[in-house]
Amino acid sequence: MSSQRVSGHAAWRAIVRAGPALALIMCSAAAAEPAKFTFGAITAPAQGDAVAHGRYAAGCLAGAVPLPETGPGWQAMRLSRNRYWGHSAMIAFIERLARNGPSVG
């Protein structure tokens, strides 16, 4: 998948041109259902490479993998919150730390 960078001026021009229609769409979507319900209903990460978008409180992680419920030396908590997803490198680190931690002390 190729990505193109759009200059700030070009992006603003596109937004200004689409302004009235974009505002109408955004207002009608906002009136229909708050975003917290729309995005809160999603229970699995988007497919693809692991890429973080935004911040912890206002973002998402595409291509996340789940932390297993239990493993040698650890247990995931509060599974009902659906916050046990992470970057594959982080999940591998947690599993390695739990496995090697007791020998280190």
KAUR-V714697 format. One record per helix or strand. SS is the DSSP state (2 for helix, 1 for strand). FROM is the first residue (numbers start at 1). TO is the last residue. If there is no record, write none. Layout:
BEGIN
ss: <SS;SS>
from: <FROM;FROM>
to: <TO;TO>
END
This chain:
BEGIN
ss: <2;2;1;1;1;1;1;2;1;2>
from: <8;35;51;59;65;70;74;79;85;88>
to: <32;40;54;62;66;71;75;81;86;104>
END
